[in-house]
Amino acid sequence: MAIITMGERGTWASLEGKAYRINPPSIRAVNPVGSGDAFLAGLGAAIYDGTDLYEALTQATAIASSNALHARAGEISPKHIEQ
């Protein structure tokens, strides 16, 4: 698996000959520090739970975006993730 995160420009991922492109929501970031870490944690949790890769990438992107909406790194909101 190869994953390239590009912040507001989205994510590219490749696994077993399939390529995925995930576009993040358009947001006004307050503090993007820690968003990559939030992405990786969300991706790992989703894969551990058995979520298919596309949905796992989508969830990870939502978690990273939620992190960027908060002043403190590592803060996320279930409401933002669901939106």
GIQUIHU-V695357 format. One record per helix or strand. SS is the DSSP state (a for helix, b for strand). FROM is the first residue (numbers start at 1). LEN is the number of residues. If there is no record, write none. Layout:
SS FROM LEN
SS FROM LEN
This chain:
b 2 4
a 7 3
b 11 5
b 18 5
a 35 14
a 53 16
a 78 5
